[in-house]
Amino acid sequence: VHEGDMGEQVTIGFGTGEITGEFAKDTVCFGKVQTWDEAQQNAVDAAKYEEMAALIKMQSPIRQKYETPDLTLFEELANQSVADYRPMCLDMNMIVAVEMSTVPFLTFQFDGILGLSLDGLAMNRNFSMFDRLVRNKMTSKPHFGVFLTDGEDVEPSEVALGGADARRYLEPMSWSDVYTPELGYWIVRIVAVRVNGVELDFCKDGTCRGVVDTGTSHLGVPAPHNKEMQELLQVDAGDLLDCRLAQSPEVEIELPGKVIKLNAMSYMRRLPLREGVSVSSAKGVT
């Protein structure tokens, strides 16, 4: 990616940090260069899903023989196209950083920020990478999928454009309507929040909303309710060096038609905190 010809500067705040950047135009490519082994595995997966699709669609006693409670999942998988790793290139506007605050950007390992918000948070539609892909008919569906790892495994995180990689599914796909999409955030309605099966009071009035945000690893709860949540989830680390292994309560976040269940591996920070140390803010983050 090279600087383009627009040149005008803008300053953007990112939480505790700040970036000064220049508007630029250029051709940007998204994709992954596959190794030989990955290409071979992709071919094997493609053949496997084609065979599965053919088996499921057969209208004969053979179908009954193979029918299981997980058939819906198989159908989801069979109807998904296997990931295509060929690069997609398009002309678009972007902001190229020319100056960044040391906090927090000095500690970051990545080279840039890929915005996947709705149009309401973009400078305009030409700055929205995903909107550009959809308008140029470069994706089969106006969907994207995010697969995140903790960085400790060999398997890397990935963003799938135009759908979701069915090989990443743990269960059939479910959907939730976006609340006030004009704001630009992926906001969903939260019906209830439960800790170890006990419903908390602060969502009982029906006004709870949540933002699905891949840009943070925290489970954020607004003040003053974060204190109650923190007390319910906090456990003594004892001799543990990894808090994700602690015996801690299960958190349930109920959306319309879907309940998300989180255990310690999903919401605990890895390193224990010394007694009296807190990383929450006055605005409320657990």
N, C-alpha and C positions, 0 to 999 in steps of 0.2 A: 504494500500500500504506500503510495507516494502522495505528497501534498499536491493539491489541485490548484485551481486558479481563482478561487473566491476570495481568500485572504482576510476577510473580516474576522475580528477576534471576539470571543465571548467567554465569560467566566461562569463556571457551573459549580455549585456546592454539592458534595457527596458526603452527607453525614458530618463527620469531624474534619473532612478534607475539602480541598478546593482545587479545581483545574482551570487553567486558562488555555483555550484552544482556538484554532483557526478553522473557519468553515472551509471545506475542501470538497472537490468532486473527483471521483476516480472509479475505476473498475475494481470491484471486490469479488473475490472467489471464495466460495464455501465448499468444503469437501475434505476428504481424507485420502491420502495416498496409501493404498493397500500394499501390504507385504504379500509375497507369494502364498504363504500359509493362510493369510486372511482371505485372499481371493478364492483359494481352494475351499475353505470352510464356508464361504458365502455361497458357492455353487452347491455344496452338499446340503446346506440349509434350504436353498431354493427347491431342490429336488424333494426334500423331506416334506415341505409345506404343500407342494403340488400333489404329492401322494396322499397326504392327509386330507386335502380338500376333495380329492376324487373319492376317497373312502367315505367321507361324511355325506357327500351328495348322492351316494348310491341309494336307490330306493329298493332295497331287497332285504331278506333276512340277515344278510351279512352285517348290515347297519345295526340291527338290533344286537347282534353278538358283541359288537364293539361299543355299544352305547354305555356310557358311564355318567355319574353325576357331574363330571367335568366337561361334558360334551359342548356346553356353551362356550367354554374357554377354547376348546379345539376349533370351534367354528370361528371364533374371533381371530385365532391365529391363522387359520387357513385362508381367511378372506383378506388378510393383510399381505401386502407385497413385501418381499424381503428387502432389507435396506440396500439402497443404491448409493455407493460411495463416490460416484463420479462427481467432479467439481461442478458447481453452478456459479456462473459469473454474471454480474449485472453492474450497470452504471448507477451510482447513487451518491447522495450527499452524505458527508460525515463531519465529525469534529476531530481534528488532529491536535493532540495536546502539545503545547510548546513550553508549558511550565506547570509543575505539580507541587503541592505541598508534600513535605516529607512524611507527614502523618495523614492518612495511613499508607500512602502509596509506596513508600520506600520498602515496606515489607512484603508487597505483593509479588507473586511469582508470575502472574500473567501479563500479557502485553497490551490488553485493551478490554473494553467493556462492550458487550454485545447486548443492545437493548431489545427486549421482546415485549415491551408494554403495548397497550392499545394506543390508538392514534392520539388520544388526549394528552399523552405525555411526550410525544415527539415534537420536535421543532416545527415540522410540517410533514406531510406524507412522504416527501422525497427523502427524508431522513430516517424513515421507518424501513429497515431492511426487509422485514417479513411482508409488509404491505407491498413493497416493490416486487418481491418474488411472486406474490399472489396476482398482482395486476399484470405482470408480464407472463402469467400462465406458466410459470416455471415449477409449480408444485401441483400435484394431482389433487390435493385437498388444502383448504385454508387452515391447516392444523400444524402444530409442532409438538414434539415430545422431548422431555429432558430426563436424562439418566445420570444420577449423581452418585459418585463413590466417595469414600472418605480419604482417598489418596494413599491408603496403606496397602491396597491390593494392586496387582499388576494391571488389572482391567481399568482403563481410563474412563472418565466421565464423557458424555457426548450429548449433543443436541441434534435431534432428527427433525428435518424441515420437510413439511408436506405430509406429516403423519407421525406415527410412533412405531418404533422397532418392536415388532411382536415378540421377539426373543427376550425382551426385557420384562414381559408381563408376569405378574404373580397371580393375577385374577382377571376376570373379564373387565373391560373398560366400562366406566360409569361417568356420567356427566352432571355438572351443576351449572345452573344459570349464573351469568355474571351480573352483579348488582351495580347499578349506576355506571355502565361502561363508559359514559362520556367523560368520566374522571381520568380514564387512562389506566387504572389499576385493575388487576385480576381480583376483584372483590367478590366474595361468596357469602351467602347468608349462613349463619351458624345457629342451629336450632337449640343445641345444648352442649355444655361441657361437663364431663364427668371425670372424677378421679376415684379409681377403685370402685366404680359403679355408683358413686354418690354424686348426684347432680349439684353443681354449684349455682348459687342464687343469681349471679350477675348476668346470666343469659336468659333468665326465666321471663323477662319482660318482652322478649322477641326482637330486641334492637341490636343483637350482636352481629357483627360483621367481621370477616377476616380477609386479609390480603395474602394471596399466594405469591410468594416472592423467592425466586431462586438466588437472589443476590444476598441473602443472609442465611446463616446457619442457626439462628436463634429462634426459639419459640417466644414470640413477643406478646406480652399481655399488658394492656394499658393500666396506668395507675388509676385508682388505688387498689385495683383487684389483683395486681401482680404480687402483692405481699401475701395474700391468702394462698395463691397458687404456689408461691415459692415455699411457704411453710409446709404445704401438703406434699410437695415433691422432694424436699430436702431430706437426705439420709446421711448417717454417719459413714464416712468412707472406711473407717477402720484401717486395715492393712492394705486396702486396695490401692493400686497405682493408676487404675483406669476406672473412672466412675461409671462408665457405660456398662460395666459388669456388675453393678450394684443391684441388690434386690430392692426395687423401688416400685411405686404405684404405677398402674396402667392409666394412661390418659385417653379418654374418648372424646373426639370432636365430631359432633353429629351435624351433618349437612342434610339438606332435603334429599332423601333417598340414598344416603351413604353415611356410614360411620367410620371415621378414621381412627385406628387404634395405634397408640404410640407407647413403646416401652423405653427403658433406660437407654438402650442403644440408639434410639431415635432422638431423645431430647436432652440427655446428659452431656455436659462438657467432659472432655477426657480427663483432664487433670483436676485433682481435688483442690479445694481452696482452704487456706489456713483459717482457723476460727477468727471471726470478726471481719474477714475480708468479703466484700461484696462487689459484684460487677454489674449490678443493676443500676438503672438511672432513675432520676426523679420522674421521668415520663413513663417509666415502667417497662422493663425488659427482664424476663426471668433468666 
